[in-house]
């Protein structure tokens, strides 16, 4: 798989929630290379801001050469992106990282917060029975788009929709079962899911969130602890951007 750095053209953008935006980018051949669970690095047009922002791929339109990213505005870079209009250009690099391993087993897709977007393309491409468990603080987004791909179960912290509590509360309340878990979200959620999967003998794949600088594994700014030892350096580290962001839950320590 090749990685390209190009000037992408904004095809469209819309606001999904108070601080969440959806952007379609025209990326040419990058779309044909992309897989669920991968990400792209998006660069600011402000030359004083050198580091790109890693953003997960939400949807892939291979036929038209487009990628969709859904992101939350949390700082200068994403604030800039939220102001882009159709026809504007952004420099991007991708596709980056390793995505999900797609299996035929009955699946549980679990996502929390801004970990929800990358699960949409996975839900589309998985050819199996699946339940999609989405966790939000309060404001919902993308949940309706998931409904065409499987049963959707929702958890909200304030109880305004679905089960009050977290995604594990919803899994237990709804009696959700499966043979493999695919997940993306904040570390406390992934840690709890890893333990839940181990306790119930379920295979689990998790996508880790981390601040990334280079996006290609060169700077070692986004390492996580691994149970595998690199015999050349005798360390237990994996690069989230290069070796991940998706890992078998048993490979990494959270």
N, C-alpha and C positions, 0 to 999 in steps of 0.2 A: 504494500500500500504506500502510495506517495503522499507527501505533505507539500502543499503549495502555499505561497504567500501572494495574495492578489488584491487588487482594488475591487471590492464588491459594491454593487449598486443596490440601494434600498428599493425594493419593489413596493412594499407597503408597510405601514405601522399603525397599530391601534393600542389604546389603553384598555387593559382588562380589569384592573382594580386600582385602588388609590395610588399604589406605587409600583404596579406591575404592568409591563409593556410587552407587546408581541410584535416582532419584526420579521418580515420575509426579506431575504437577501438573494440577489441573483449572483450565483457563485460558479456557474459553468460546471466543469468536470469534477470539482470538489464534491458536488452532490452525489455523483455516481460512486465515489469512493467511501462516502460516509456510512456509518452503522449506528444503530441505537446504542446510546451510552457514551458516545464520543462527544468531543467538544471542539469549539474553535476559539482562537485568541482574537479578540477584536481590539484594534488600536485606535487611540484618540487621534483626532486631526490637529490637536494642539501639540506642536513639536516639543514643548517643555515636559510633556507627560510621556515618558519613554516606555513604560511597561504596559503591555496589553492587559485586557480583562478577559479571563477565561469564562466562557459562557456555554452551557450545555446545549446540544442540538435537541430541539423539541420535535421538529418534523423534517422529513426529507422528501423533496419532490424531484426525483431523479429525471423524470421525463422533461421537465422544464428547467432543470439546472438550478434549483432553489433550495435554500435551507431556511427553516424557521427557528428563531431563538425567542424565548420568553424569559425575561429577566426582571429583577427587582432593582429599583433605583436606590443605591446605598452610598454613593459617593460621586466624585467629580466625573469619572469616566462614564458611568451608567447614566448620570444626569445629562451629559452631552448626547449620548446615544438616544435618549428619550425625546430629544428635540429634532431628530432626523426626520426628513420627509421623503416621499417617493422621488427618486432621481438623485438623491444625495449619495455620496460614496464613502465607504469606510474600508480601511485596509484590514484584511483578516488573514489568519494562517490556519490551515487545517486540511483534512480532519485530523484531530490529535487524540492520543490515548487509545486504550483498548476498551471496546464496548462489551455488551452483555453476550454471553453464550446462550443462544436460543435453543431451547429443548422442546420436546413434544409433551412433557409431563404436565399434569394439572398444576397451574401456577397461581401464586398469590403475588400481585404487584403491590408494593407498599411504598408510598411517598409522603413526604412531609414538607410543607412550606414551598420554598423555591426548588425543592427536589421533585416537585410534581411534573414540571415540563418535560424532562428527558424521558419520562415513563410513557409519554403519548406515542412516540414512534415505536417504542418497544411493544406497547399494547397492539399497535397496528400490525406488526410483523410477526408476533408470536402466533403460531398456528396450533392452538390448544385451548382447552377449557381454562378460563381464568377469572379470578375475582380481583378487582382493583380497589385497594383501600387507600383513601386520600385523607391526609390530616392537615388541618388549617388552624390558625389561631382564631380567626373569625371570618374574614372576607374570603369568599370562594372565587376560584377562577379555573378555567379549563375543565371543570368536572362534567359539564354537559357533553363536551367533545369525547370523553372517554366512554360514554354510555353505549356507543355503537360497537365497541370492541369487547365488552364483557360486563358483568355485574359490578356496579359501583357501590362501594360502602364508604360513608363519610364520617369523619370524627372532627369535632371542633372543640377547642379549649373552653369556649363559653357556652357550649351546648345549643347554639343557635341553629345548628343543622346536624342531623345524624346523631351519633353517640357523643355524649359529653365526655371529653377526656382525650386520650391519645390513640394512636393507631392500634396499639395492642388491646386497648379497651374495646375498640370497635371489632377487632378480629374475634375476641372472646364473646362479645355480646351477640354477634351475628353468626357465630359458629363457623367461621371461615376455615376451610381446610384446603390443603394442597400438598404436592410433592416437592415443589421447589419455590423458593421466595426470591423475588427480584426487588431490590429496594434502593432508594436514593433519598437523602435527607440529612438532617443534623446528626452529629455524632452520638448524642444521648439516645436518639431513636434507633440508630444502627446498632449501638451496643446492646440495647434491649432486644432487638430483633435477632441479633446473633445468638444471644442466650436462649431466646424462645425457640429458635430453630434447632439448637443443640439439644435442648430438653425434649423436643418432640421428634427428633430424628429426621429433620427436614433439611435438604440442601439449600444453601442460601448464598446469593450473590449480592454484594453491596457496592454502591458507588460512593466514594469518599469525597467530601467537600474540603477544599484547602486553598489557601492563597497560593497562586503560582506566578512565577516571574517569567521564565523563558518558555514554558509550555512543552519543551522537548527533552527534558531530563538532564540538561547540561549544568544548571546552576545548583541543584540539590537543595532548593528552598522549600520543597513540598514533600519531604520524606515522611513515611510512617513506619512504625515498627512492624517487622515481619517475623514469622516463626521460622522462615528459611534463612540460613546463614550463607552469606556470600563468602566463599572460601578464599577469595583473593584479598578481601579486606577484613574478614572476620566480624562483620557487623550484621545486624538484623534490620536492615532498612530497605524499603522499596520506595521508588519515586512515583508519587501519585499521578503525575502528569504523563509519565512514560510507561510505567508498569501497570498503571490503572487508567482511569480512576475506578474501574470496576475490578473487584477482587472476589474470590471465594472467601466467605466470611471466616473460614478456618485458617486462612493464610496470614491474616493480619491481627495485630493487637490493637484494641480500641481503648 
